[in-house]
Amino acid sequence: MRARALGALAALSLGAPALPAPARAGDAERVRRAVAYTVESQRPTGLFRYDFDVPSAEPTGGDNQVRQAGTLFALGEYLLEERDPRVEAALRAGLESMAGLSLPISRGAAQRALEAVGVFRLSFGRVERQLDRLGLLYAPEGDGLLVAENGDYEKAQAGTTALALLAALEYEAATGDDRFARARDGWTRGLLALHVEGAGIRMRPDTLETSPYFDGETWLAFAAHRGAFPDASEVEQALHALEEALMERFGAAPSTHFFHWGAMASAQRYRTTKEARFADFAARQAEWFLAAVPYERGRRHSTCSQIEGLASAAAALAEHPEHEATLEKVRQRIGRELERNRRLQIAPGQDRVALAAGGLLLAPVLAEHAGAFLAGPYHAYIRTDLNQHCISAFLKARRIGLTDDAPPMGESASRTAAGAP
């Protein structure tokens, strides 16, 4: 929570009596509240209130566009299971905003030549900056699109475009409305323009650097696109090259930054292809994660993104008896993480948060954010991406039978979200 909001609207009280715990909501209601809060936090621009800012505030430089697009992705995942006109309208407004923020991009002839001889896999630092000054890293024209902030190619991050593409695919699958087909195809071509075979996805047009987050998000976006449009040969070619590079790199050197997006992508690919190698990759990644990130490490913050990855892996492992032991450990961990994160949702009427050492944070503003998830048990702030991850986490956990409203395994919702195993 931003300092100005905390100072104006909250007071610290050590030793003050706590209010009785609010009535506990079931998980279905929990998700509905989170979705309703997110929809209500949408601004006229189509973007979402980023944290505790007052509703009338305009977006600022602090609004992370990747997290804005991720919020649309989570709403799209919900829409595929619950047809809600308010969510449809929010997705339309958000996708229109993302389309309006998009800049053209393509591979120029010089870029293609440099890529062909391997320069883009080797050049960083001074050479990269020189290539950018000479206009050799990308062409600011063509039919590709990248979502950017303030019309600036230096702020056109691949992850934003990948998540906007996922949201567009979900919206179209849920509604049959293809009004965003041009943006969808443009975002796809924009990501293709940033793909360096054997390396990954460039973070932005002005750099050759890659990011575990953006690599995983783009893998998921290409995988979902492949599921929706199996005849798109250029995407299929890039998808195969990208996933081979990522599975080799992160198989050898796993990363917490890559884990949950990579798990979602590999599960999406398993669902589409039924190739055991994707389930095997998800199993190895899950085993590594459980060992590298013990439950105790999440005691101070939201872990919904962890649930997203683990639940996605579990969906792929369920059909492979050889991974039964790993699946059981994953399901046990998800159950514990769900319980921890349930306690982080702001309840209707809640105006205080317990602090360490018996303190209380008295914050009347909390009641205005009922449905949102706090960043942690002792962190009285919210952010749109925290809500995004928790909406997605509870939906994914429901599909594998672990929420309190879940049908038995094998009877989960027949409509599954694009890129949302």
N, C-alpha and C positions, 0 to 999 in steps of 0.2 A: 504494500500500500504506500502511496506517495506520502512524503513527510507532511505536505501542506494539509492533506485530508486528515491524516492522523492527528495533527495538532489542533485542527479546527473542530473535529467531531468526536474525539476519543479522550478518555482519561484513564490513567493507570491507578488501580486500587489494590494494594497489597493486603491480603487477608480478608477481603470483602467476601460475604457469603455468596455462593453460586446460586443461580436460579435452578429450579428443577429441570432435568433434562427434557427437551421437547419430545413429543411423541414420535416414535421412530416410523419413518416411511418405508414402504416396501420398495424394492429396486425398480419396479416399473414406474412407480410414482416418482422415485428419485430421478430417473432419466427424464420423465416428462417435465419436472420442475427445472432441471438443468437446461433443457431445450427451450422451455418457455422463457426463462431468464435470458438466454442467448438471443432469442428472437426479439425480445423487448429491448435489448441493449443495442439493436441496430440503429444506426444514425441515418439521416436523410441521404448521406453519401453512399449508402450501401455497405459501408464498413461498420465495425462493431466497437462499442465502447471498450477501450483497451484494458482499463483496470477500474479504479474507483472514481474516475473522472465523472463530473456531473453530466447528465444526459445531453445537455445543450452544448457541451464543449465540442469544438471542431477537432478533427484528427490532428495530431501534432507529429513532429518528427520522431516521437517516441513510439508511435504505433508501428509495430513490426509487421510488415506486409506478409511475410511468410506465415505468421500466426493468424493473420486475418484470413488468408486463403485456407489455412488448416481448419479454421472454424467452419468455413463453408463445406469442407470435406466431411466433417463430423455431422453437420446438418443433412448432407446428402445421404450419409449412411443411415441416419434415422429415417429419412423420407422413404427409403427403400423398404422399410419395415412398417412404418406408420404413415399413411397418406394424410397429411395435415395441411390444409390450405395456407395456414400461416407460415409454415416452414417452406412450402413451395414459393410463396411470395418473397420470403427472406432470401432464399437461394437465387431467385431471379434478380433481385436487387443487387445482391453481392456479386453475381457473375457479370451483370452489366457494369458494375464498378470496376471489376478486374479487366474486363474488355476495354473499358475506357482508359485504363492506365497502361495499356499495352503499347509497346513500340515495335516497329518492324525490324526484322533481322534475317540474314541469309548468309550462306557461305560464298564468299567471293572466289574468283579464280585463283588469286594469290594464296588465300587460305587453304584451298584444296590442294594446291601444289606443296605448300609447307607441311600439311598433314600427311601427304603421300610419302614424303621422305622422312617422316618421324620427328620433325622439329617440335611439334606440339606436345610430344611425350617427354621432351628433354629440356625445353627452355623455360627457365624461371628467372626471377630477379631482373637484372639489368637488360637481358635480351628480351624478356617479356615486355618490359616497359618500352623498349625501342620498337618492337613490333606493334604495340598499341599506338605509339605516336605516328607510325607510318600507316596506320589504318589497315594492318594486315591480320588482325585477330578476328574481325567480323565485318560484314557489310551492313550498314544501318538502313537497309532497304529490303524489299522482297516480300514474300508471302508468309514468312515465319513471324511469330509474335512472342514477346517476352513481357510479362507483367513487371512494370517498373514504378519507382516512386519519384514523383516530381519530374517525370519526363527525362530521367537521367539513366543512361545505360550503365553507369557505375553502380546503380542501385537496382538493376534488373537481375534479381537473384533466381537461379534455376529452381530452387525449392518452391518459391512462390508460384511460378508457372506450373510446376508439376502438380501442386495441390489444387490449383485452379482447374487444371485439366481433369483431375480426378473428380472434383465436384461437378464439373460439366457432364462427365460421363454418368455419374450417379443421377443427376437431375434428368437427363435424357432417358435413362433406363427406367426411372420411377414414373415419369409422366408421359413419355412418348413424344414430348415436345422438343423439336430439334432447332429451336430458334438460336441456340448458341453453337451451331455446327461450324460457322465460320471461325469463331473464336477458338473452338475446340481443335479444329484442324490447324489453325495458326499456332496455337500453343504447342501442338505436337511437333510441327516443323521447327518452331523455335528451339525446343529441347533437342531435336535432331541436330540443329546447327551447333549446339554446345557439346555434342558427344564426340569424344576423342577415343577412337577404338584402341582397346588395350589399356586405357587409363581411367576412364570414367566420364563424369559430367562436369564440365567447367562451372565454377561457382557463378561467374558473371561473364558477360562478353569481353570485358577488359582484362581478364586474367586467364592464366592456364591452370590455376590451382583448382583442386577438387575438394569436396567436403563429404565426410561420411553421411551427414544428414541428407544433403542434396542428392548424393549418389543413391541412397536408399529410397528417397521419395520419388526420384525419377524412375528407378527400377519398378517401383510399385505402379507409377502412372503408365509406363509402357506395358506392363503386364496386364493392367486393367484394360488398356486400349486394345491389346491383342485379343483379350477375351471378348470384347464388344465388336471388334472389326478384324476378324481373322484373316481377311484377304489383303490387309494393308502390308504389302511386302517390305516397304522401307522400314516400317516400325518393327516388323518381325526380325529383320536383319540386325537392326541396332539393338533390339532387345536381347537377342542371342549373344551378341558380342559383349554387351554391357554386363549381363548376368554372369557370363563366364569369367570376366575380369573381376567382378565383385566377389563371386564365390571363392575364387582363388585367393584374392587379397585378404578378405576378412575371414576366410577359413583358416589362413595361416596366422593372422594377427587380428583377432576379434576386437570390436570396439563397442563400448556402451552407447556411443553416439549413433552407431549404425544399427544396433541390435533390433530395436523395435520396428523400424521401417524395413529392415532386411527380412525380419521374420514375417511381416505382413506380405512382402513381395514374394518370398519363397512359398508361402502358403497359397497366395493367389495363383502362382504358377503351378503348384501341385494340383489345385482344384481344377485348373483349366486343362492340364496335360496328363495328370495322374502319373507323372514320371517320379519314380522313387527317389531320384537324386535330390529333388527339392525337399521332400520329407526328411531325408537323411541330413541335408544341410541345416534344416530347421532344428532337428534333434541335436546336432553338434553345437549349434549356436545357443540353444536353450541350456544344455549341460554346462557350457562355458559360463553363461550368464549366472546360473544358480550358484556356481562356485565363486565367481568373481564379485558378485554383488549380493552378499548375504542379506537376509531379511532385516537385520538390525540396522543396516545402513540407511533404511528409509524411514527411520523413526521421526525425523524432523521435517519431512516434506512429502508432498503428494507423489504417489508412485503409479498413477493411472497409466502413464506411457509404458511402464513395465508390464502392466496387465495386458495392454494392447499386443505387445510382442509375444508374451507368453501364451495368451489365449489363441493367437494366430498360429503359433507353433503347435499347440495342442490340437487344433482342428486338423492339421496335416498328419500328426502322429497317430491320431485315433484309428486310422485304417491300417496301421503297421504293427503287428504283434511284436516284432523285434524291438520296438521302441516302447514297450509297455512300461518298463521300469522308469524311463525318463518321463513318460506321460504322467505317471502317478505323482512323481515329484513336482512336475509343473503344475498339475491341478491342485495339489496341496498348497503350493506357494500362491497361486492365484486366489484361493479361498482366503488365505491370511491377508493378502493385499487388498482384497475387496472389503474385508471387515475394517481394515485400517482407513481406507478412503471413504467409506460410508460416513465416518465420523467427521469428515472435513466439509460436508455440505452444509451451507448456511440454511437453517430451518426458518420457516415463517415466524416472524416476531423475535427472532434472536437478536440480541443487542450487546452481547459480550462474548469474549473468548478467554478461556482459561490459559494462563501463562505458567511457565516453570516456577518452582518455589512457591506455589500457592497464590500467585497473583492473578488478577483479572484485568483484561482490557475492556473497558466500557466504551462501546462505540455504537451509538444509535443508528449510524449510517448502515450498519450491517443489515438491519431489517429491510432496507431497500434493495438488497441483493440476494434475497432468499432464492435458493436454487443453485447459486454459484458455489463452486468448490474453493475452499481456502488453499493457499500454497502449502500449508502444513499445520500441525496442531498448535504451534506457537507462533505462526506467521499470519497476522491479520491483514492479508492482502489477497486480492484475486487478480486474475488476468485471463483474457479470453481464451488463450491456448490451454490453460489449466482446465477450464470447462470443456474445451474441445476433446482433450485426451480422456477425460472422465466419461463423457457421453459415449465415446467410441469404446472405451474399456468395458463399460457395463453392457453395451450391446454385444460385444464379442464374447464376453463371459456368459451371457445368456445363451448364445448359440451352442456353447459346449456344456450347457446344463449346470452352471455354477452360481447363477443368481437365484434369489429366493422366489422368483416368478418364472424360472426357466422350465420349459418342457423337458422330458427325458431326452438323453442323447439319442440322436437319430430322428427326433421329431421336431427339430428346431425349424425356424421360419424357412419356408421354401425359397423365398426371395432373398438372395444374399447380395450385399453391396459390392459394387465394383471396387476392387482393391480393399475390401473389408472382410477378411476371412473370419 
